[in-house]
Amino acid sequence: MANRCAKCRKYYACYLCHDALNTHPFVPVSLDTEETAVCCGVCLHQMTPAQYLHAHYQCPKCHHLFNAQCALHKNTYFC
């Protein structure tokens, strides 16, 4: 799974990877956006934050399980 930074609009595996490669910190995406902000790392299916949060820790397209620990960082990726 990858998350998109609202500032640079690029996908990264995690906010730490983003921060190590950029001069700005990871900026969360609004929960209300209709833009895609999460991408499955297996099939590359893109989801809005709402679609991701309702996916129950698995990709709705390929059903690959997401890392359940990512839910601990919900406030880092979404606002």
C-alpha positions as CSV (number, residue, x, y, z in Angstrom):
1,M,0.0,0.0,0.0
2,A,1.1,3.5,-0.7
3,N,-0.2,6.9,0.5
4,R,-0.2,10.2,-1.4
5,C,1.2,13.3,0.2
6,A,-1.2,16.3,-0.3
7,K,1.7,18.7,-0.9
8,C,3.8,17.0,-3.5
9,R,1.0,14.6,-4.6
10,K,3.4,11.6,-4.9
11,Y,2.8,8.2,-3.5
12,Y,5.1,6.7,-0.8
13,A,5.1,3.5,1.2
14,C,5.0,5.5,4.4
15,Y,5.4,9.0,5.8
16,L,9.0,8.2,7.0
17,C,10.0,7.2,3.5
18,H,8.5,10.4,2.2
19,D,10.2,12.6,4.8
20,A,13.6,11.0,4.1
21,L,13.4,11.8,0.4
22,N,11.8,15.3,0.5
23,T,12.5,18.7,2.0
24,H,9.0,19.0,3.3
25,P,7.1,16.8,5.8
26,F,4.3,14.5,4.7
27,V,1.1,16.4,4.5
28,P,-2.1,14.4,5.1
29,V,-5.0,14.2,2.6
30,S,-8.5,15.4,3.6
31,L,-10.8,12.5,4.5
32,D,-13.5,14.3,2.4
33,T,-11.6,14.4,-0.8
34,E,-12.9,12.5,-3.8
35,E,-9.3,12.2,-5.2
36,T,-7.4,9.0,-4.9
37,A,-4.9,9.0,-2.0
38,V,-4.2,5.3,-1.4
39,C,-2.8,2.8,-3.8
40,C,-2.6,-1.0,-3.4
41,G,1.0,-2.2,-3.6
42,V,0.0,-5.4,-5.4
43,C,-2.5,-4.5,-8.2
44,L,-2.0,-0.7,-8.1
45,H,-5.7,-0.1,-7.6
46,Q,-6.2,3.5,-6.4
47,M,-8.8,4.5,-3.7
48,T,-10.1,7.6,-2.1
49,P,-9.6,7.8,1.7
50,A,-13.2,6.8,2.3
51,Q,-12.9,3.8,0.0
52,Y,-9.7,2.7,1.8
53,L,-11.2,3.1,5.3
54,H,-14.2,1.0,4.3
55,A,-12.1,-1.7,2.7
56,H,-11.5,-3.6,6.0
57,Y,-7.8,-3.8,5.6
58,Q,-7.8,-5.4,2.2
59,C,-7.8,-4.2,-1.4
60,P,-11.3,-4.1,-2.8
61,K,-10.0,-5.2,-6.2
62,C,-7.5,-7.9,-5.6
63,H,-8.3,-8.7,-1.9
64,H,-4.6,-8.5,-0.9
65,L,-4.4,-7.8,2.8
66,F,-3.0,-4.4,3.9
67,N,-0.7,-4.0,6.8
68,A,-3.1,-3.6,9.8
69,Q,-0.5,-1.5,11.6
70,C,-1.1,1.3,9.0
71,A,-4.4,2.0,10.8
72,L,-2.3,3.2,13.7
73,H,-1.1,6.1,11.5
74,K,-4.6,7.2,10.2
75,N,-4.1,10.7,11.6
76,T,-0.7,11.0,9.8
77,Y,-2.2,10.1,6.3
78,F,-5.7,11.7,6.6
79,C,-7.1,14.8,8.2
